[in-house]
Amino acid sequence: MKIAVCFFGITRNLKQNTLASIEQNLLAPVSRMDPNYKRFGHFNFSSCITNPRTGEDNVRVDPCESVLLNCDVISHTDQYLLDLHLKSEFLHLQQFGDSWNDNFGSLMNLLRQFHSLNQVTDHLDQFGQTFDVVIFSRADLRFEHPVEIPVVRTGTIYTPWFGKYRGLNDRFAIGDFKTMQEYGRRGGLAKQYCAETGQSLHSERFLLWCMRQRNVRNVDLTTSNFCIVRANGSFRPVDTSLSTKCNYRFKQLLRRLKLHP
């Protein structure tokens, strides 16, 4: 079995916050299944992070810390120059509304993420090797226990059971090579999504829409448990209480009976 791990987005003081859990709970399980697995990465570079929605205020980050992931292929984009490149699309998408009500700050972050996804997918495509399993992960995730890699079916994307927001969790995903190419290229459908649905761009709902457009089946990773760790070290753990899991199971049952969206 050949496995590829693709990291994308930004690093948020990786060494202090998430590197150990990535090595122990993501890369170690992958290595046991494929000792020769490959790592790819793309990151948008910024020397500090400011995000009012997440409580980050001009937090300094190490500009070189992505090398700690030891990727076989890695690249970076200066975020200031990227924002200039994204300006036209950003202004166009604003007309459909602000899903996060934060003066379009999160919309810009989503477009930046789409760029990073597209770039790391370029690395995957250009490597000259087809992989049986491809994993996409943000680098600011702290995994609470070892990731269980499923038996991957063609045309199926495996995403976490939590953080769906009436869509699919877009922070981590597993699938076959072709499916994950679609996953990594989905940013190109953003304008189409807004035009056809009349809705503002929303990361999780957009991902679900994209996968349906490509007739990709979704399966939940019911044992996954991770959280985003911000550059200032703050995080919000996943609610794994019995009541939350029972509610999740109940909704899954209703979906099978087609009584829940």
N, C-alpha and C positions, 0 to 999 in steps of 0.2 A: 504494500500500500504506500502510495506517495502522497504526502501532506504538505500543504503550503499554509503559512500563517502570515496574514497581511495586517500590519498596523497602520492606522490612519488618524488624522486629526491634529491635535496638539499634545505636547507633553506638559505636565503640570507638576514640576519638581518630582520627576519620575523616581529618582533614587530614594528620596525620603518617603514617598507616598505609596507607590504601586509596584516597583520593580521586583521586589522579593516575591510578592504574591503571583505576579505574572510568571516568573521563573519556576516557582514551586507548583502552582496550581493550574497553569495553562501549558507552558512549554515542556515541563517534565512529563505529563501524560501524553503529549504529542510525541515526544522523543521515544517513549516506550512503544508506541505503535509504529513509528517510522524514525529510526535513528538518524536517517539522512534527510530529514525534513528541511524545508527552506523557509527563510524569513524574508519578508519584503516590508518596506516601510516608506511612507511619505508623511512629512509633517509641515504644517504651516508655521513659519518661524516668527516669533515675537519675543522681545526681551522682557516683556512684562505683560500681565494679564489683568484686564479690568472688565468686570461683568457685574453690573448692579443686581441682576436677577439672581446670581449665585453668591453674592457677597464678597466677590474678589475686587479689591481696590488697588490697582497698580502694584500687583504682587510680582516680584522679580522671579524669573526662571532662568535656569542654566541653558544658554543657547546651544550647548554641545551635548546635552544629556541624552539625546536620542541614540548616540553611538553605543550606549549601554545595552541596547537591545540586540546588538551584534547581528544586524540584518545582512543578508547576502547581497541585497540591492537596496539602497536607500537614497532618497532625495528630499529636498526642502524647497519651500517657496516663501519668499519674503512676504509677510502678511500685508504690509503697507502697499506693496506693488500689486498684490492680488486684489486688494480692495478696489484699486483703481480699475483693474481689469473687469471686476464684477459689477461696476457701478451701473451700467446700462440695464443688466438683468435685474439687479436689486431694485432700481426705480420702477421697472415694469411690473414686478411682482407686488409692489406695495399697493397697487390699485385694488388688489383682491382682499386686502385686510391684513391685520396683525394678529396672528393666532396666539401670541404670548402677551400682548398688550404691554410691550416694553419698548415702545418707540422703534420697533423693527430691529432691535439689537440682536435678538435670537434668529430672526430671518437672515441677517448677514452671517451669523455664525453657521447657520445651516448651509448657506451657499459656499462658505469656506470649506465646510466638511465635504460637500459634494466634489469640490475641486480636489481635495486630498484623496478621496475615494477613487476618483478617476485616474489620478496619477499613480497610485499604488496598483491599480488594475492594469495600467500600462506596463508596469514592471513585471507583473504576473504574466501578461500576454507575451511580452518580449523575451522572457527567460528561455523560451524554446522547449518547454517541457509541460506536458499535461499532467495535472494532479488528480488523484482520486477524490481527495477531500481538501477543501479550501476553507480556512477560518479567517474571518475578518473581525478585528477587535480594536477598540480604542485603547490607547496606551495609558489613559487615566483611570482604568478600572482596577479595583482591588477585589480579587477573587477570594471568597471566603473558604472555599474547599476545592479540591481537584475537579477540573472540568471533565465530565463524562462525555466522550465523543460517541455519537450514535452511529449505527449502521446507516450510511447515507444512501438514500434512494435518489435516482435521477429525477430532476424536475421538482425537488422538494427543498425548501429552506427551513432550517431549524433555528428558532429564535427563543429567547428567554420567556418564561411564562408570566413574568411581571413587567411593569413599565410599558404597557401596551397603549394606553390612552386611546382606546377604540381603534387601534391600528396594530402595528407590530413594533416591538422593541428594536430600535435601530442602532444600538451600541455594540452588539455582538451577534454574529451569525455564522452558521456552518452550512455548507452545501457542496454539491458537485461542482466541477470546474465551470461548466456552462452557466449554471444557475448563479454562481457567485460573480461571473462576469456581468450578468444582468444587474445584480445587486450593486456592483461597483460603478456601473455606468448610469445609474438611475437618475442622476442629476439632470441629464439631458431631457428628461420628460417633465420637468417642473412646470414649464410654461403650459404644456399640453394639459397637465393635471388641473391647473387653475382655470384654464379656458373651458375645459369640458365640464368640470364640476361646479365652477363659479365660486369655489371655496378658497380661502386663504391657504397658503402653503403651510402644512403641518407635518413635522418629520415622521411621526409614527403612522399617521393615516396615509400619508403619501407613500410610504414603503409598502403598506398593505395594498394600496391601489396599483402600484407598479407590479407587484408580484401577481396580482390578478390579471393585469394586462398581458402578462407573459405566461399565463396559465400555470403558474408555479404554486404548488401545494405548500401549506405551512404546517409544521409540527412544532409544538412547544417543547422546549428543554425544561422539563419539570423539576430537575434537580439543580439547575443553575442558581447561583447566588453570588452576586457581586454588587458593588456600589461604585459610583463615581467619586473620586477624591479630588477636591478642588486644589488649586495651587497653594492656598493658605492652610491646607490640611483638613479642612472641614469636609464632612460627608454625611449622607443620610442613609442608614442601613435599610436594606429591604425588609419589609414587614413579612416575616415568615410565621406569624402566629397561626394558631389553629383556625381561628375565625376567618382570617384572610384566605387561607388555603381552602377552607370549606366553601367560601364564596366563589373562589376561582373554579372549583370543581362543579359547583352548581351552575355557573355560567357556561362551562363547557358542555354540561348535559343539555342545557337549553339550546345551545347552538346546534347540537346534534339533532335535537327535535325541531330546529329552525324557529325557535321562539325568542331568540336573542340575536341582535345584530352582530 
